[in-house]
Amino acid sequence: LAKTTQPISMDSYEGQEVNITCSHNNIATNDYITWYQQFPSQGPRFIIQGYKTKVTNEVASLFIPADRKSSTLSLPRVSLSDTAVYYCLGRRYNQGGKLIFGQGTELSVKP
Amino acid sequence: KAGVTQTPRYLIKTRGQQVTLSCSPISGHRSVSWYQQTPGQGLQFLFEYFSETQRNKGNFPGRFSGRQFSNSRSEMNVSTLELGDSALYLCASQREEGTYEQYFGPGTRLTVT
């Protein structure tokens, strides 16, 4: 996971589905990929994590292809309250297992 | 259940001083990680502890150190502060290793003048 592997920003409208992709060439093969949401002046909040294929919970879905070189967070029917910065997190295989956050994607949801 | 608490919330220090930040994880969580967040560098990993053992360390100079106590509480220390150390320092706890469902505290905002 390098810092330039997420889109810097995205715009959407209420009710739309938003997909945010994170590219991570050197993710540890036996570790989870996790996504977080952060609002201003708050710590990040866990959204979802997965190891491979597709995971869904009550707020989002996570798609991870077989090569695990990317992951896509899918937010169905976003609302204004989903305006936040979204980060992917993984463990870097070739850096001794260091935890690496993506640079973050600032999502702006408009009415 | 109480969330992750960090103290102090705000801190102003002068270059050359040292600072200690404290983190109390959620009850029952044995793993604590620390991150530095700045507008320019984003979220950067500092340390990861599990049951008092440092499991991993980020790419920060030796001025940054940390430890975890038997009650899972953790502290991080920064010595010889530099202007560039001004940042939001975030602590996160998780129940076990191997999962990154981390719960973050509100952070400590450190300003170095």
Boltz contact constraints between the chains, C-beta under 6 A:
constraints:
  - contact:
      token1: [A, 32]
      token2: [B, 100]
      max_distance: 6.0
  - contact:
      token1: [A, 34]
      token2: [B, 100]
      max_distance: 6.0
  - contact:
      token1: [A, 43]
      token2: [B, 90]
      max_distance: 6.0
  - contact:
      token1: [A, 43]
      token2: [B, 104]
      max_distance: 6.0
  - contact:
      token1: [A, 43]
      token2: [B, 105]
      max_distance: 6.0
  - contact:
      token1: [A, 43]
      token2: [B, 106]
      max_distance: 6.0
  - contact:
      token1: [A, 43]
      token2: [B, 107]
      max_distance: 6.0
  - contact:
      token1: [A, 44]
      token2: [B, 104]
      max_distance: 6.0
  - contact:
      token1: [A, 46]
      token2: [B, 101]
      max_distance: 6.0
  - contact:
      token1: [A, 49]
      token2: [B, 100]
      max_distance: 6.0
  - contact:
      token1: [A, 89]
      token2: [B, 100]
      max_distance: 6.0
  - contact:
      token1: [A, 97]
      token2: [B, 56]
      max_distance: 6.0
  - contact:
      token1: [A, 98]
      token2: [B, 45]
      max_distance: 6.0
  - contact:
      token1: [A, 98]
      token2: [B, 56]
      max_distance: 6.0
  - contact:
      token1: [A, 98]
      token2: [B, 58]
      max_distance: 6.0
  - contact:
      token1: [A, 99]
      token2: [B, 45]
      max_distance: 6.0
  - contact:
      token1: [A, 101]
      token2: [B, 43]
      max_distance: 6.0
  - contact:
      token1: [A, 103]
      token2: [B, 42]
      max_distance: 6.0
  - contact:
      token1: [A, 104]
      token2: [B, 42]
      max_distance: 6.0
